[in-house]
Amino acid sequence: MKCFFLHATINPNAKLITGKICGYKAEDIENPITQQSRYLDKLVDELAKGKLMSKILRGD
């Protein structure tokens, strides 16, 4: 998984994600790889709920 995130392009607004993801507060996760995987979990969850990508990535 580490290799995936090392080569991935992370949205610069990902740090704006707050709240609980998989039971952990996103802003409190210290390990960057774990934090990025939780951001990915959140993205997948929001897409599964039917939200539009443009609404999820609302930083533009």
C-alpha distance (Angstrom), angle and dihedral (degrees) to the residues before:
residue distance angle dihedral
M1 . . .
K2 3.80 . .
C3 3.81 90.3 .
F4 3.83 90.3 52.6
F5 3.80 93.4 55.4
L6 3.80 93.3 42.1
H7 3.82 88.7 61.1
A8 3.81 98.0 34.9
T9 3.78 124.3 102.4
I10 3.79 104.9 -127.3
N11 3.78 118.7 -154.8
P12 3.82 106.7 -110.2
N13 3.81 89.0 -132.8
A14 3.80 93.0 59.0
K15 3.81 88.7 101.2
L16 3.82 87.2 65.9
I17 3.81 90.1 68.7
T18 3.78 108.7 109.4
G19 3.76 135.9 167.9
K20 3.76 131.6 56.5
I21 3.77 121.9 -34.1
C22 3.79 116.2 -179.0
G23 3.80 88.8 -15.1
Y24 3.82 95.9 -52.4
K25 3.78 128.2 102.6
A26 3.80 104.2 -114.0
E27 3.78 94.0 -141.3
D28 3.83 92.1 52.7
I29 3.83 97.2 55.0
E30 3.80 105.9 109.5
N31 3.81 101.6 -172.9
P32 3.84 106.6 82.0
I33 3.81 94.1 -149.9
T34 3.81 91.7 51.2
Q35 3.79 90.7 46.0
Q36 3.80 92.6 50.9
S37 3.81 91.7 48.0
R38 3.81 89.4 51.9
Y39 3.81 89.6 50.5
L40 3.81 87.5 53.6
D41 3.82 89.7 49.5
K42 3.80 89.3 52.5
L43 3.81 92.0 49.2
V44 3.81 92.0 51.0
D45 3.82 91.4 47.0
E46 3.80 92.3 51.5
L47 3.81 92.2 47.4
A48 3.82 90.2 48.9
K49 3.80 88.8 54.6
G50 3.79 88.5 58.0
K51 3.79 99.3 -105.3
L52 3.77 117.3 151.0
M53 3.80 118.1 -112.1
S54 3.81 89.1 -126.1
K55 3.82 89.8 58.6
I56 3.79 93.0 46.4
L57 3.82 93.4 49.3
R58 3.79 92.3 46.8
G59 3.79 96.2 155.3
D60 3.80 95.4 97.2
